[in-house]
Amino acid sequence: MSEDVKALTRKAAFTARKLAHARSQSGAHSAATERLLAALLPHAGRPLAGYMPIRTEIDPRPAMARHPGPVGVPVIVAEAHPLVFRLWSPDCPMIPGAFGAPIPETGRPMTPQVLIVPMLAFDRRGFRLGYGGGFYDRTLERLRARGPVTAIGFAFADQEIGTVPTETTDQPLDLIVTERETIRPA
């Protein structure tokens, strides 16, 4: 697959997400949060990793704050490496991390069993298009080699595309949650 195809798809996906974010009302965010909470309910008590939204990403923090179990956020340690995770709470002090995503100033390391994953685009097969660094693919591969892990994509419904261009290293999502529906890839 040509890197040009992914680059063009990313460009279109950034635009679609920006429009979806601009059109979204608090009702859409509330609906998405409620769907995400419902998807997380079977995982109560299990270690969860969410993310700090940047740019026009949909915000998982309301669901993260209500999760009955340990919650962490990703920390980028270096290019071409898997993510690590630090424990997070809504009131913990945050500092700037790589790519503008805040990270806990301090916080014990944690290993998630459930991840809320951001994205630019997704398809019904369960594949996502990220920013191109491969951080989540490497992380999911490493975590899945150790045991069961559930990856839940979180996005606006308008971020769906027909087919995400994929490579052999791309890790599929187990579930995709939007403000309109919960998708269980086949």
N, C-alpha and C positions, 0 to 999 in steps of 0.2 A: 504494500500500500504506500502510496506517495505521501510524503510529509506535507506536500502542498494541499492535498485533500483535507488532512486534519487542520491545517492552518486556515483554510477557507471555511471549514465547518466551525472552527473556534470563533472566527470573526463574526459569522452569522449568529452563532449562539450567544456571544456577548451582547449583540444588538437585541436579540429576542428576550434575553433575561433582563436587560435594562428596561425594555418596554413593559415587560410583565411586572417588574418591580414598581415602575412608575404608575401603572394602572391599578396595582393592588391597593386595596383599602384595608383598614384595620380588620374588617370582617373576613377578608381572605386570609390574613395572618392568623386570626383566631381559629378559622376552620382548619388551616394547616396544622396549627399547634394541637388542636383537639384530635386530629387524625394521627399525628405523630405520637401523642400520649397513648392513644388506643393501640398503636403498633408496638409501643414500648411496654405496655401492661404485662404481656407474658414474660418479660425480662426483668420484672421488679426484683431488686436486690442484686442483680448481676452488675459488674463494673461496666459503665457506659462511657464512651468518649463522644463528645459533640464537637463543635467548632465555634470559634468566634467569627461572626460574619464580617466579610470585607466586601467592598464595592457594593454590588447589588444582590448579594446572596440572601436567600431567605433565612430568617433568624430562628435558630433552634433553641435559643437560651431559655424562653419560657418553659419549654418541655424539659430541658436539662435541669432547671431549678426545681422541678416537681418530681424528678425521678427518685424513687425510694432505694437508693443505693449509691455507691461511690461514683462520682462523675469526674472525668478528666477532659483536658483539651490537648490538641496536638502541639508539639514543639518540633520545629525543623532544626536538626543539628548540623546537617551539611547536605550539599547537593548530592543527588544520586544515592541517598541513604533512606532507610525507612524512618518514619516518624517515631518519636517517643512521646509519652503522655505524662502530664502532671495533673495531680488532683486540683479540682476547681470548685469554687462555690461562688454564688452570686456576689458576695461581698469581699472576695479576696482581692488584694492589690494586684493590679495588672501592669505590665511593662510592654513596650513595643517588641514584637518578635519579627522574624523574617517575613517579608512580603506584606508588612503592615498589619498582620494579625496579632492582636494582643495575646500575651501568655502570662500565666501566674508568675508573679515576682519570685515567689518561693513555692514550694509544693512538692510533696513526695511523688516519686514516680509511681505510675500505676499501669496495669496491663488490662485493656478493655476486652470484654467478650462480646460487646455490642458497640457498633460504631454508627453514628449519624454522619453521613458523608455529603459534603457539598459538591456542586457540579455546575458546569455550563449547560450541558444537554444530556438527555438520556433517551433510551429507546425501550420498547416493551420486552426486549430480550433480557434486560437487566444490565446493559452496558451503559457506562457514563463517559462523558467527555469532560476532562478536567483542564487545568491550565497547561499541562504538558510536561510537568516535572516528574511525573510517575511516582510521587510520594505515597499516594494511597494504594496504588497497585503493589508496590514493594512492601508496604506495611501489611496489607491484607494477605499477601502471599506468606509473609513471615508468621503472622498470627495464625493463619489457617494451618500452617505446618505443625503448630503446637497443639491445636485442638479446635473445637467448634467455635466459630465466630459468626455473628450475624451483622451484615453490612446493610444499612438502611439509607438509601439515597433520599435526600430532602430537597425539593425544588418546587418552583411554580409549574403548574400544569402546562403553561405555554413554552416551557423549555423542552418539551418532548419533540423529538425528530423521528423520521422514519427509521433510519439505521445509523447508529454511531459507527464511524470507521474504527475498526479494532485491529489490534496486534496480538500476538500470542501471549504477551506479558500482561494484557489487560485482565483485571479481576472483575467478575460480575457481581452485581448487587443481589441481595436476597429479597429485597423489598424496595419499592419506591413510593414515597408519600408526597402527595401534593395537596393543595387546598381543595381539589375536586374529588380525588380518589386515592385508594391504596392499591398499588399494582404489585401482583405477585408473578414475577417472570416465570415462564414455563420451563 
